[in-house]
Amino acid sequence: MSLLLVFVYGCNKGSNESEAAEASTHEQELGGQAGHEHEQGEHAGEGEETGPRIFKDGTHDEVRKGVRLILSFDNEFSSFIGTVENVTEKTISRVRIEVHLSNGNELGPTEPTDLAPGKKVDVELSAEGQSFNWWKAHAETGASEH
């Protein structure tokens, strides 16, 4: 009986060490992301809902699908304000922006717009009346929603 307990203990101990090593590796992969906390969203395979959680006073600056989105929250105006830019050499159709708040609410999407190569437009999404601690943002392109 004691041999069985030693075997079970040894198996559990090894499993916990593997989990700890995986967690440590994951923490190292996330290193250097000041102001960000990574999380996979519901559509992880599609990449729209994935990305860093950004603290309320942080800035989102990312290029995805040829679109550079720079966005931050402005307390004075209770709005997310920034720019979206086409960094490719071809027109990108139906570009729109969404912000996901920690309270579960989604802001946007903005009105779809076609962006010519190098074109940059201002973005503003109101968060009036919203209470949140962190947020995520992404640009969507083309006809699909995700």
N, CA, C and O atoms as a GROMACS GRO file, in nm:
protein
  584
    1MET      N    1   0.083  -0.118   0.000
    1MET     CA    2   0.000   0.000   0.000
    1MET      C    3   0.088   0.125   0.000
    1MET      O    4   0.059   0.220  -0.072
    2SER      N    5   0.194   0.125   0.080
    2SER     CA    6   0.279   0.243   0.084
    2SER      C    7   0.352   0.263  -0.049
    2SER      O    8   0.382   0.376  -0.087
    3LEU      N    9   0.380   0.155  -0.118
    3LEU     CA   10   0.442   0.166  -0.250
    3LEU      C   11   0.350   0.239  -0.347
    3LEU      O   12   0.396   0.320  -0.428
    4LEU      N   13   0.223   0.211  -0.340
    4LEU     CA   14   0.126   0.277  -0.425
    4LEU      C   15   0.120   0.426  -0.394
    4LEU      O   16   0.113   0.507  -0.486
    5LEU      N   17   0.123   0.463  -0.268
    5LEU     CA   18   0.120   0.604  -0.229
    5LEU      C   19   0.244   0.677  -0.280
    5LEU      O   20   0.234   0.791  -0.326
    6VAL      N   21   0.360   0.612  -0.272
    6VAL     CA   22   0.483   0.673  -0.321
    6VAL      C   23   0.473   0.694  -0.471
    6VAL      O   24   0.513   0.799  -0.522
    7PHE      N   25   0.419   0.596  -0.543
    7PHE     CA   26   0.404   0.608  -0.687
    7PHE      C   27   0.311   0.724  -0.722
    7PHE      O   28   0.343   0.805  -0.808
    8VAL      N   29   0.195   0.732  -0.655
    8VAL     CA   30   0.098   0.839  -0.680
    8VAL      C   31   0.162   0.973  -0.647
    8VAL      O   32   0.147   1.068  -0.724
    9TYR      N   33   0.231   0.984  -0.534
    9TYR     CA   34   0.298   1.108  -0.496
    9TYR      C   35   0.401   1.148  -0.600
    9TYR      O   36   0.409   1.265  -0.639
   10GLY      N   37   0.479   1.053  -0.646
   10GLY     CA   38   0.582   1.080  -0.746
   10GLY      C   39   0.521   1.128  -0.877
   10GLY      O   40   0.574   1.219  -0.941
   11CYS      N   41   0.410   1.068  -0.918
   11CYS     CA   42   0.343   1.110  -1.042
   11CYS      C   43   0.288   1.251  -1.029
   11CYS      O   44   0.304   1.333  -1.120
   12ASN      N   45   0.224   1.280  -0.916
   12ASN     CA   46   0.170   1.414  -0.895
   12ASN      C   47   0.279   1.518  -0.884
   12ASN      O   48   0.266   1.628  -0.936
   13LYS      N   49   0.388   1.484  -0.815
   13LYS     CA   50   0.499   1.578  -0.799
   13LYS      C   51   0.558   1.612  -0.935
   13LYS      O   52   0.584   1.730  -0.962
   14GLY      N   53   0.579   1.515  -1.021
   14GLY     CA   54   0.634   1.540  -1.154
   14GLY      C   55   0.539   1.624  -1.238
   14GLY      O   56   0.582   1.712  -1.312
   15SER      N   57   0.409   1.598  -1.225
   15SER     CA   58   0.309   1.673  -1.299
   15SER      C   59   0.310   1.819  -1.256
   15SER      O   60   0.304   1.909  -1.340
   16ASN      N   61   0.318   1.844  -1.126
   16ASN     CA   62   0.320   1.982  -1.075
   16ASN      C   63   0.446   2.054  -1.121
   16ASN      O   64   0.441   2.173  -1.152
   17GLU      N   65   0.559   1.983  -1.124
   17GLU     CA   66   0.682   2.046  -1.170
   17GLU      C   67   0.671   2.083  -1.317
   17GLU      O   68   0.720   2.188  -1.358
   18SER      N   69   0.607   1.997  -1.397
   18SER     CA   70   0.587   2.028  -1.539
   18SER      C   71   0.500   2.150  -1.555
   18SER      O   72   0.528   2.237  -1.638
   19GLU      N   73   0.391   2.157  -1.475
   19GLU     CA   74   0.303   2.273  -1.483
   19GLU      C   75   0.378   2.400  -1.444
   19GLU      O   76   0.362   2.503  -1.509
   20ALA      N   77   0.460   2.392  -1.340
   20ALA     CA   78   0.537   2.509  -1.296
   20ALA      C   79   0.636   2.551  -1.404
   20ALA      O   80   0.653   2.671  -1.428
   21ALA      N   81   0.700   2.454  -1.469
   21ALA     CA   82   0.795   2.486  -1.575
   21ALA      C   83   0.722   2.551  -1.693
   21ALA      O   84   0.772   2.646  -1.752
   22GLU      N   85   0.600   2.498  -1.728
   22GLU     CA   86   0.524   2.557  -1.836
   22GLU      C   87   0.482   2.699  -1.801
   22GLU      O   88   0.489   2.788  -1.886
   23ALA      N   89   0.438   2.722  -1.677
   23ALA     CA   90   0.398   2.856  -1.634
   23ALA      C   91   0.515   2.951  -1.640
   23ALA      O   92   0.501   3.066  -1.683
   24SER      N   93   0.634   2.904  -1.596
   24SER     CA   94   0.753   2.989  -1.599
   24SER      C   95   0.790   3.025  -1.743
   24SER      O   96   0.824   3.139  -1.772
   25THR      N   97   0.782   2.926  -1.833
   25THR     CA   98   0.811   2.952  -1.974
   25THR      C   99   0.712   3.053  -2.030
   25THR      O  100   0.752   3.143  -2.104
   26HIS      N  101   0.584   3.038  -1.997
   26HIS     CA  102   0.482   3.130  -2.045
   26HIS      C  103   0.508   3.271  -1.993
   26HIS      O  104   0.494   3.368  -2.068
   27GLU      N  105   0.547   3.284  -1.866
   27GLU     CA  106   0.578   3.416  -1.810
   27GLU      C  107   0.696   3.479  -1.884
   27GLU      O  108   0.695   3.600  -1.910
   28GLN      N  109   0.797   3.398  -1.918
   28GLN     CA  110   0.912   3.452  -1.991
   28GLN      C  111   0.872   3.498  -2.130
   28GLN      O  112   0.922   3.599  -2.179
   29GLU      N  113   0.780   3.423  -2.196
   29GLU     CA  114   0.733   3.462  -2.328
   29GLU      C  115   0.661   3.595  -2.323
   29GLU      O  116   0.665   3.672  -2.420
   30LEU      N  117   0.594   3.625  -2.210
   30LEU     CA  118   0.519   3.748  -2.198
   30LEU      C  119   0.604   3.863  -2.147
   30LEU      O  120   0.556   3.977  -2.140
   31GLY      N  121   0.728   3.837  -2.111
   31GLY     CA  122   0.814   3.941  -2.056
   31GLY      C  123   0.831   4.057  -2.153
   31GLY      O  124   0.822   4.041  -2.275
   32GLY      N  125   0.855   4.175  -2.094
   32GLY     CA  126   0.877   4.293  -2.175
   32GLY      C  127   0.749   4.358  -2.225
   32GLY      O  128   0.755   4.447  -2.310
   33GLN      N  129   0.636   4.315  -2.177
   33GLN     CA  130   0.508   4.372  -2.220
   33GLN      C  131   0.453   4.462  -2.110
   33GLN      O  132   0.342   4.438  -2.061
   34ALA      N  133   0.526   4.565  -2.072
   34ALA     CA  134   0.482   4.657  -1.967
   34ALA      C  135   0.345   4.714  -2.002
   34ALA      O  136   0.323   4.763  -2.113
   35GLY      N  137   0.254   4.706  -1.905
   35GLY     CA  138   0.121   4.760  -1.926
   35GLY      C  139   0.029   4.666  -2.002
   35GLY      O  140  -0.084   4.704  -2.033
   36HIS      N  141   0.073   4.545  -2.031
   36HIS     CA  142  -0.007   4.449  -2.106
   36HIS      C  143  -0.018   4.318  -2.030
   36HIS      O  144   0.074   4.278  -1.960
   37GLU      N  145  -0.132   4.252  -2.045
   37GLU     CA  146  -0.151   4.118  -1.993
   37GLU      C  147  -0.215   4.037  -2.105
   37GLU      O  148  -0.326   4.069  -2.148
   38HIS      N  149  -0.148   3.933  -2.151
   38HIS     CA  150  -0.197   3.858  -2.267
   38HIS      C  151  -0.312   3.767  -2.229
   38HIS      O  152  -0.318   3.713  -2.119
   39GLU      N  153  -0.403   3.751  -2.324
   39GLU     CA  154  -0.515   3.661  -2.308
   39GLU      C  155  -0.562   3.616  -2.444
   39GLU      O  156  -0.566   3.695  -2.538
   40GLN      N  157  -0.598   3.491  -2.456
   40GLN     CA  158  -0.655   3.440  -2.579
   40GLN      C  159  -0.805   3.458  -2.573
   40GLN      O  160  -0.866   3.426  -2.472
   41GLY      N  161  -0.865   3.507  -2.680
   41GLY     CA  162  -1.008   3.528  -2.685
   41GLY      C  163  -1.081   3.408  -2.740
   41GLY      O  164  -1.021   3.304  -2.766
   42GLU      N  165  -1.212   3.424  -2.757
   42GLU     CA  166  -1.296   3.316  -2.806
   42GLU      C  167  -1.257   3.272  -2.946
   42GLU      O  168  -1.272   3.155  -2.980
   43HIS      N  169  -1.208   3.363  -3.028
   43HIS     CA  170  -1.177   3.333  -3.167
   43HIS      C  171  -1.026   3.324  -3.185
   43HIS      O  172  -0.970   3.385  -3.277
   44ALA      N  173  -0.961   3.250  -3.098
   44ALA     CA  174  -0.814   3.247  -3.098
   44ALA      C  175  -0.757   3.209  -3.234
   44ALA      O  176  -0.653   3.262  -3.273
   45GLY      N  177  -0.821   3.121  -3.306
   45GLY     CA  178  -0.771   3.080  -3.436
   45GLY      C  179  -0.777   3.192  -3.538
   45GLY      O  180  -0.702   3.193  -3.636
   46GLU      N  181  -0.866   3.287  -3.516
   46GLU     CA  182  -0.884   3.394  -3.612
   46GLU      C  183  -0.805   3.518  -3.574
   46GLU      O  184  -0.781   3.602  -3.660
   47GLY      N  185  -0.764   3.531  -3.449
   47GLY     CA  186  -0.675   3.638  -3.410
   47GLY      C  187  -0.740   3.772  -3.383
   47GLY      O  188  -0.669   3.865  -3.344
   48GLU      N  189  -0.870   3.787  -3.402
   48GLU     CA  190  -0.932   3.918  -3.380
   48GLU      C  191  -0.945   3.952  -3.233
   48GLU      O  192  -0.918   4.065  -3.193
   49GLU      N  193  -0.986   3.855  -3.151
   49GLU     CA  194  -1.011   3.882  -3.011
   49GLU      C  195  -0.889   3.855  -2.923
   49GLU      O  196  -0.894   3.876  -2.802
   50THR      N  197  -0.782   3.810  -2.983
   50THR     CA  198  -0.662   3.783  -2.906
   50THR      C  199  -0.582   3.910  -2.889
   50THR      O  200  -0.612   4.012  -2.951
   51GLY      N  201  -0.482   3.903  -2.807
   51GLY     CA  202  -0.395   4.020  -2.791
   51GLY      C  203  -0.386   4.063  -2.647
   51GLY      O  204  -0.446   4.003  -2.558
   52PRO      N  205  -0.310   4.166  -2.627
   52PRO     CA  206  -0.284   4.209  -2.490
   52PRO      C  207  -0.400   4.284  -2.427
   52PRO      O  208  -0.471   4.359  -2.494
   53ARG      N  209  -0.418   4.261  -2.298
   53ARG     CA  210  -0.504   4.349  -2.219
   53ARG      C  211  -0.422   4.474  -2.193
   53ARG      O  212  -0.304   4.465  -2.157
   54ILE      N  213  -0.481   4.587  -2.210
   54ILE     CA  214  -0.409   4.712  -2.190
   54ILE      C  215  -0.469   4.785  -2.071
   54ILE      O  216  -0.590   4.801  -2.062
   55PHE      N  217  -0.383   4.829  -1.981
   55PHE     CA  218  -0.431   4.903  -1.866
   55PHE      C  219  -0.497   5.032  -1.914
   55PHE      O  220  -0.467   5.080  -2.023
   56LYS      N  221  -0.586   5.086  -1.833
   56LYS     CA  222  -0.667   5.201  -1.873
   56LYS      C  223  -0.583   5.316  -1.927
   56LYS      O  224  -0.625   5.386  -2.018
   57ASP      N  225  -0.464   5.336  -1.871
   57ASP     CA  226  -0.380   5.448  -1.914
   57ASP      C  227  -0.276   5.407  -2.019
   57ASP      O  228  -0.187   5.486  -2.051
   58GLY      N  229  -0.288   5.286  -2.072
   58GLY     CA  230  -0.190   5.236  -2.170
   58GLY      C  231  -0.227   5.274  -2.312
   58GLY      O  232  -0.332   5.335  -2.337
   59THR      N  233  -0.140   5.237  -2.404
   59THR     CA  234  -0.161   5.266  -2.546
   59THR      C  235  -0.151   5.137  -2.627
   59THR      O  236  -0.060   5.057  -2.607
   60HIS      N  237  -0.244   5.120  -2.718
   60HIS     CA  238  -0.241   5.008  -2.812
   60HIS      C  239  -0.169   5.058  -2.937
   60HIS      O  240  -0.208   5.161  -2.993
   61ASP      N  241  -0.066   4.988  -2.980
   61ASP     CA  242   0.007   5.023  -3.102
   61ASP      C  243   0.046   4.892  -3.168
   61ASP      O  244   0.140   4.825  -3.125
   62GLU      N  245  -0.028   4.855  -3.275
   62GLU     CA  246  -0.007   4.725  -3.336
   62GLU      C  247  -0.036   4.732  -3.486
   62GLU      O  248  -0.126   4.804  -3.530
   63VAL      N  249   0.042   4.656  -3.561
   63VAL     CA  250   0.014   4.638  -3.704
   63VAL      C  251  -0.039   4.497  -3.721
   63VAL      O  252   0.024   4.400  -3.680
   64ARG      N  253  -0.157   4.487  -3.782
   64ARG     CA  254  -0.220   4.358  -3.809
   64ARG      C  255  -0.292   4.367  -3.943
   64ARG      O  256  -0.368   4.460  -3.967
   65LYS      N  257  -0.267   4.270  -4.029
   65LYS     CA  258  -0.330   4.265  -4.162
   65LYS      C  259  -0.305   4.393  -4.241
   65LYS      O  260  -0.392   4.437  -4.316
   66GLY      N  261  -0.187   4.452  -4.224
   66GLY     CA  262  -0.151   4.571  -4.300
   66GLY      C  263  -0.206   4.700  -4.246
   66GLY      O  264  -0.192   4.806  -4.308
   67VAL      N  265  -0.269   4.694  -4.130
   67VAL     CA  266  -0.330   4.811  -4.070
   67VAL      C  267  -0.262   4.841  -3.937
   67VAL      O  268  -0.252   4.754  -3.850
   68ARG      N  269  -0.214   4.964  -3.922
   68ARG     CA  270  -0.154   5.005  -3.794
   68ARG      C  271  -0.258   5.083  -3.716
   68ARG      O  272  -0.310   5.185  -3.761
   69LEU      N  273  -0.288   5.032  -3.596
   69LEU     CA  274  -0.384   5.096  -3.507
   69LEU      C  275  -0.309   5.148  -3.385
   69LEU      O  276  -0.243   5.072  -3.314
   70ILE      N  277  -0.320   5.278  -3.362
   70ILE     CA  278  -0.266   5.340  -3.241
   70ILE      C  279  -0.385   5.401  -3.169
   70ILE      O  280  -0.458   5.483  -3.224
   71LEU      N  281  -0.406   5.358  -3.043
   71LEU     CA  282  -0.525   5.399  -2.970
   71LEU      C  283  -0.494   5.410  -2.822
   71LEU      O  284  -0.420   5.328  -2.768
   72SER      N  285  -0.549   5.510  -2.757
   72SER     CA  286  -0.538   5.521  -2.612
   72SER      C  287  -0.666   5.583  -2.558
   72SER      O  288  -0.743   5.645  -2.631
   73PHE      N  289  -0.687   5.566  -2.428
   73PHE     CA  290  -0.808   5.618  -2.363
   73PHE      C  291  -0.780   5.757  -2.311
   73PHE      O  292  -0.681   5.780  -2.243
   74ASP      N  293  -0.869   5.851  -2.342
   74ASP     CA  294  -0.860   5.989  -2.296
   74ASP      C  295  -0.964   6.010  -2.187
   74ASP      O  296  -1.084   6.016  -2.216
   75ASN      N  297  -0.918   6.020  -2.061
   75ASN     CA  298  -1.010   6.037  -1.948
   75ASN      C  299  -1.096   6.161  -1.960
   75ASN      O  300  -1.215   6.158  -1.928
   76GLU      N  301  -1.036   6.270  -2.007
   76GLU     CA  302  -1.108   6.397  -2.016
   76GLU      C  303  -1.231   6.385  -2.106
   76GLU      O  304  -1.336   6.441  -2.075
   77PHE      N  305  -1.218   6.315  -2.217
   77PHE     CA  306  -1.327   6.301  -2.312
   77PHE      C  307  -1.402   6.168  -2.301
   77PHE      O  308  -1.496   6.143  -2.377
   78SER      N  309  -1.361   6.082  -2.208
   78SER     CA  310  -1.419   5.948  -2.192
   78SER      C  311  -1.429   5.877  -2.327
   78SER      O  312  -1.532   5.819  -2.361
   79SER      N  313  -1.320   5.884  -2.403
   79SER     CA  314  -1.318   5.826  -2.537
   79SER      C  315  -1.183   5.762  -2.567
   79SER      O  316  -1.080   5.801  -2.512
   80PHE      N  317  -1.188   5.664  -2.655
   80PHE     CA  318  -1.066   5.608  -2.710
   80PHE      C  319  -1.034   5.689  -2.835
   80PHE      O  320  -1.119   5.703  -2.924
   81ILE      N  321  -0.913   5.742  -2.841
   81ILE     CA  322  -0.875   5.832  -2.949
   81ILE      C  323  -0.743   5.784  -3.008
   81ILE      O  324  -0.652   5.745  -2.936
   82GLY      N  325  -0.734   5.787  -3.141
   82GLY     CA  326  -0.611   5.746  -3.206
   82GLY      C  327  -0.621   5.755  -3.356
   82GLY      O  328  -0.698   5.834  -3.410
   83THR      N  329  -0.541   5.672  -3.423
   83THR     CA  330  -0.538   5.669  -3.569
   83THR      C  331  -0.533   5.525  -3.618
   83THR      O  332  -0.489   5.435  -3.547
   84VAL      N  333  -0.578   5.507  -3.742
   84VAL     CA  334  -0.564   5.380  -3.811
   84VAL      C  335  -0.503   5.413  -3.946
   84VAL      O  336  -0.544   5.507  -4.013
   85GLU      N  337  -0.402   5.333  -3.986
   85GLU     CA  338  -0.325   5.364  -4.106
   85GLU      C  339  -0.301   5.238  -4.188
   85GLU      O  340  -0.272   5.132  -4.133
   86ASN      N  341  -0.312   5.250  -4.319
   86ASN     CA  342  -0.278   5.143  -4.411
   86ASN      C  343  -0.128   5.151  -4.437
   86ASN      O  344  -0.080   5.249  -4.494
   87VAL      N  345  -0.054   5.049  -4.395
   87VAL     CA  346   0.091   5.048  -4.412
   87VAL      C  347   0.135   4.960  -4.529
   87VAL      O  348   0.253   4.928  -4.543
   88THR      N  349   0.038   4.922  -4.613
   88THR     CA  350   0.070   4.838  -4.730
   88THR      C  351   0.070   4.923  -4.857
   88THR      O  352   0.050   5.045  -4.852
   89GLU      N  353   0.092   4.856  -4.969
   89GLU     CA  354   0.091   4.924  -5.098
   89GLU      C  355  -0.036   4.894  -5.178
   89GLU      O  356  -0.041   4.917  -5.298
   90LYS      N  357  -0.139   4.844  -5.110
   90LYS     CA  358  -0.267   4.818  -5.175
   90LYS      C  359  -0.380   4.870  -5.086
   90LYS      O  360  -0.363   4.883  -4.965
   91THR      N  361  -0.493   4.898  -5.146
   91THR     CA  362  -0.609   4.945  -5.071
   91THR      C  363  -0.662   4.832  -4.982
   91THR      O  364  -0.671   4.717  -5.026
   92ILE      N  365  -0.696   4.866  -4.859
   92ILE     CA  366  -0.755   4.770  -4.766
   92ILE      C  367  -0.901   4.811  -4.748
   92ILE      O  368  -0.931   4.924  -4.709
   93SER      N  369  -0.992   4.717  -4.776
   93SER     CA  370  -1.135   4.749  -4.773
   93SER      C  371  -1.197   4.727  -4.636
   93SER      O  372  -1.155   4.642  -4.558
   94ARG      N  373  -1.298   4.807  -4.612
   94ARG     CA  374  -1.386   4.795  -4.493
   94ARG      C  375  -1.308   4.786  -4.362
   94ARG      O  376  -1.330   4.693  -4.284
   95VAL      N  377  -1.220   4.879  -4.337
   95VAL     CA  378  -1.145   4.882  -4.212
   95VAL      C  379  -1.235   4.941  -4.104
   95VAL      O  380  -1.296   5.047  -4.123
   96ARG      N  381  -1.243   4.874  -3.991
   96ARG     CA  382  -1.321   4.921  -3.878
   96ARG      C  383  -1.252   4.881  -3.749
   96ARG      O  384  -1.175   4.786  -3.746
   97ILE      N  385  -1.281   4.954  -3.643
   97ILE     CA  386  -1.212   4.938  -3.515
   97ILE      C  387  -1.312   4.897  -3.407
   97ILE      O  388  -1.424   4.948  -3.403
   98GLU      N  389  -1.269   4.806  -3.321
   98GLU     CA  390  -1.347   4.765  -3.204
   98GLU      C  391  -1.260   4.775  -3.081
   98GLU      O  392  -1.138   4.755  -3.087
   99VAL      N  393  -1.323   4.807  -2.967
   99VAL     CA  394  -1.258   4.806  -2.837
   99VAL      C  395  -1.340   4.716  -2.747
   99VAL      O  396  -1.463   4.728  -2.740
  100HIS      N  397  -1.273   4.626  -2.677
  100HIS     CA  398  -1.338   4.535  -2.582
  100HIS      C  399  -1.296   4.577  -2.442
  100HIS      O  400  -1.176   4.585  -2.414
  101LEU      N  401  -1.393   4.604  -2.355
  101LEU     CA  402  -1.365   4.650  -2.219
  101LEU      C  403  -1.368   4.535  -2.120
  101LEU      O  404  -1.432   4.432  -2.144
  102SER      N  405  -1.300   4.553  -2.008
  102SER     CA  406  -1.296   4.450  -1.903
  102SER      C  407  -1.434   4.422  -1.845
  102SER      O  408  -1.456   4.316  -1.786
  103ASN      N  409  -1.527   4.515  -1.859
  103ASN     CA  410  -1.662   4.494  -1.805
  103ASN      C  411  -1.748   4.408  -1.898
  103ASN      O  412  -1.866   4.384  -1.869
  104GLY      N  413  -1.690   4.361  -2.009
  104GLY     CA  414  -1.762   4.274  -2.101
  104GLY      C  415  -1.826   4.347  -2.217
  104GLY      O  416  -1.877   4.283  -2.309
  105ASN      N  417  -1.826   4.479  -2.215
  105ASN     CA  418  -1.886   4.556  -2.324
  105ASN      C  419  -1.790   4.576  -2.440
  105ASN      O  420  -1.668   4.579  -2.421
  106GLU      N  421  -1.846   4.588  -2.557
  106GLU     CA  422  -1.769   4.612  -2.678
  106GLU      C  423  -1.809   4.748  -2.734
  106GLU      O  424  -1.928   4.780  -2.743
  107LEU      N  425  -1.711   4.828  -2.769
  107LEU     CA  426  -1.736   4.956  -2.833
  107LEU      C  427  -1.706   4.941  -2.981
  107LEU      O  428  -1.605   4.882  -3.019
  108GLY      N  429  -1.794   4.993  -3.064
  108GLY     CA  430  -1.776   4.981  -3.207
  108GLY      C  431  -1.854   4.864  -3.260
  108GLY      O  432  -1.938   4.807  -3.190
  109PRO      N  433  -1.828   4.828  -3.382
  109PRO     CA  434  -1.718   4.877  -3.464
  109PRO      C  435  -1.746   5.017  -3.519
  109PRO      O  436  -1.861   5.062  -3.525
  110THR      N  437  -1.639   5.084  -3.558
  110THR     CA  438  -1.653   5.213  -3.624
  110THR      C  439  -1.712   5.191  -3.763
  110THR      O  440  -1.723   5.077  -3.810
  111GLU      N  441  -1.750   5.298  -3.828
  111GLU     CA  442  -1.802   5.291  -3.964
  111GLU      C  443  -1.693   5.236  -4.057
  111GLU      O  444  -1.582   5.288  -4.055
  112PRO      N  445  -1.723   5.133  -4.137
  112PRO     CA  446  -1.622   5.078  -4.228
  112PRO      C  447  -1.573   5.184  -4.327
  112PRO      O  448  -1.651   5.264  -4.379
  113THR      N  449  -1.444   5.183  -4.352
  113THR     CA  450  -1.386   5.275  -4.449
  113THR      C  451  -1.277   5.203  -4.528
  113THR      O  452  -1.206   5.119  -4.474
  114ASP      N  453  -1.265   5.236  -4.655
  114ASP     CA  454  -1.157   5.182  -4.737
  114ASP      C  455  -1.036   5.271  -4.720
  114ASP      O  456  -1.046   5.394  -4.729
  115LEU      N  457  -0.920   5.210  -4.696
  115LEU     CA  458  -0.796   5.286  -4.676
  115LEU      C  459  -0.702   5.263  -4.794
  115LEU      O  460  -0.660   5.151  -4.820
  116ALA      N  461  -0.671   5.370  -4.864
  116ALA     CA  462  -0.573   5.365  -4.973
  116ALA      C  463  -0.434   5.346  -4.913
  116ALA      O  464  -0.415   5.371  -4.794
  117PRO      N  465  -0.338   5.303  -4.992
  117PRO     CA  466  -0.202   5.285  -4.940
  117PRO      C  467  -0.150   5.413  -4.873
  117PRO      O  468  -0.158   5.522  -4.929
  118GLY      N  469  -0.098   5.396  -4.752
  118GLY     CA  470  -0.042   5.509  -4.678
  118GLY      C  471  -0.144   5.602  -4.614
  118GLY      O  472  -0.106   5.694  -4.542
  119LYS      N  473  -0.272   5.580  -4.636
  119LYS     CA  474  -0.375   5.668  -4.580
  119LYS      C  475  -0.390   5.644  -4.430
  119LYS      O  476  -0.388   5.530  -4.384
  120LYS      N  477  -0.404   5.754  -4.356
  120LYS     CA  478  -0.422   5.750  -4.211
  120LYS      C  479  -0.548   5.830  -4.177
  120LYS      O  480  -0.566   5.942  -4.227
  121VAL      N  481  -0.633   5.774  -4.093
  121VAL     CA  482  -0.754   5.844  -4.050
  121VAL      C  483  -0.764   5.842  -3.898
  121VAL      O  484  -0.712   5.752  -3.832
  122ASP      N  485  -0.831   5.944  -3.844
  122ASP     CA  486  -0.852   5.953  -3.700
  122ASP      C  487  -0.961   5.856  -3.658
  122ASP      O  488  -1.054   5.826  -3.733
  123VAL      N  489  -0.947   5.806  -3.536
  123VAL     CA  490  -1.044   5.713  -3.478
  123VAL      C  491  -1.086   5.767  -3.343
  123VAL      O  492  -1.003   5.815  -3.265
  124GLU      N  493  -1.217   5.760  -3.314
  124GLU     CA  494  -1.267   5.795  -3.182
  124GLU      C  495  -1.387   5.707  -3.150
  124GLU      O  496  -1.481   5.697  -3.229
  125LEU      N  497  -1.381   5.643  -3.035
  125LEU     CA  498  -1.491   5.561  -2.985
  125LEU      C  499  -1.525   5.608  -2.844
  125LEU      O  500  -1.440   5.605  -2.755
  126SER      N  501  -1.648   5.651  -2.823
  126SER     CA  502  -1.690   5.700  -2.692
  126SER      C  503  -1.705   5.585  -2.593
  126SER      O  504  -1.757   5.479  -2.627
  127ALA      N  505  -1.659   5.608  -2.471
  127ALA     CA  506  -1.677   5.513  -2.362
  127ALA      C  507  -1.756   5.579  -2.249
  127ALA      O  508  -1.744   5.540  -2.132
  128GLU      N  509  -1.835   5.679  -2.284
  128GLU     CA  510  -1.916   5.754  -2.188
  128GLU      C  511  -1.998   5.658  -2.102
  128GLU      O  512  -2.069   5.572  -2.155
  129GLY      N  513  -1.990   5.673  -1.971
  129GLY     CA  514  -2.067   5.592  -1.877
  129GLY      C  515  -2.010   5.453  -1.852
  129GLY      O  516  -2.070   5.376  -1.775
  130GLN      N  517  -1.899   5.417  -1.912
  130GLN     CA  518  -1.840   5.285  -1.895
  130GLN      C  519  -1.740   5.285  -1.780
  130GLN      O  520  -1.661   5.378  -1.764
  131SER      N  521  -1.744   5.181  -1.700
  131SER     CA  522  -1.647   5.161  -1.593
  131SER      C  523  -1.567   5.036  -1.629
  131SER      O  524  -1.625   4.930  -1.650
  132PHE      N  525  -1.434   5.048  -1.636
  132PHE     CA  526  -1.350   4.935  -1.676
  132PHE      C  527  -1.209   4.955  -1.621
  132PHE      O  528  -1.169   5.066  -1.588
  133ASN      N  529  -1.135   4.844  -1.613
  133ASN     CA  530  -0.998   4.846  -1.562
  133ASN      C  531  -0.895   4.827  -1.673
  133ASN      O  532  -0.785   4.882  -1.667
  134TRP      N  533  -0.930   4.748  -1.774
  134TRP     CA  534  -0.841   4.720  -1.886
  134TRP      C  535  -0.925   4.711  -2.012
  134TRP      O  536  -1.048   4.706  -2.007
  135TRP      N  537  -0.856   4.709  -2.126
  135TRP     CA  538  -0.925   4.704  -2.254
  135TRP      C  539  -0.838   4.637  -2.358
  135TRP      O  540  -0.718   4.620  -2.338
  136LYS      N  541  -0.899   4.599  -2.470
  136LYS     CA  542  -0.830   4.543  -2.586
  136LYS      C  543  -0.886   4.614  -2.708
  136LYS      O  544  -1.001   4.659  -2.707
  137ALA      N  545  -0.806   4.623  -2.812
  137ALA     CA  546  -0.854   4.684  -2.936
  137ALA      C  547  -0.802   4.606  -3.055
  137ALA      O  548  -0.699   4.539  -3.046
  138HIS      N  549  -0.873   4.614  -3.166
  138HIS     CA  550  -0.825   4.555  -3.290
  138HIS      C  551  -0.896   4.618  -3.409
  138HIS      O  552  -1.007   4.671  -3.398
  139ALA      N  553  -0.828   4.610  -3.520
  139ALA     CA  554  -0.887   4.652  -3.647
  139ALA      C  555  -0.940   4.529  -3.718
  139ALA      O  556  -0.876   4.424  -3.717
  140GLU      N  557  -1.055   4.541  -3.777
  140GLU     CA  558  -1.110   4.436  -3.862
  140GLU      C  559  -1.107   4.487  -4.005
  140GLU      O  560  -1.117   4.607  -4.030
  141THR      N  561  -1.093   4.395  -4.099
  141THR     CA  562  -1.088   4.433  -4.241
  141THR      C  563  -1.175   4.339  -4.323
  141THR      O  564  -1.204   4.228  -4.281
  142GLY      N  565  -1.216   4.385  -4.439
  142GLY     CA  566  -1.291   4.300  -4.531
  142GLY      C  567  -1.435   4.283  -4.490
  142GLY      O  568  -1.488   4.359  -4.408
  143ALA      N  569  -1.499   4.182  -4.547
  143ALA     CA  570  -1.643   4.162  -4.528
  143ALA      C  571  -1.678   4.088  -4.399
  143ALA      O  572  -1.788   4.108  -4.346
  144SER      N  573  -1.589   4.004  -4.348
  144SER     CA  574  -1.626   3.924  -4.231
  144SER      C  575  -1.617   4.006  -4.103
  144SER      O  576  -1.543   4.103  -4.093
  145GLU      N  577  -1.695   3.962  -4.005
  145GLU     CA  578  -1.694   4.030  -3.875
  145GLU      C  579  -1.579   3.981  -3.787
  145GLU      O  580  -1.531   4.056  -3.702
  146HIS      N  581  -1.533   3.856  -3.808
  146HIS     CA  582  -1.421   3.804  -3.726
  146HIS      C  583  -1.332   3.723  -3.812
  146HIS      O  584  -1.232   3.669  -3.764
   0.00000   0.00000   0.00000
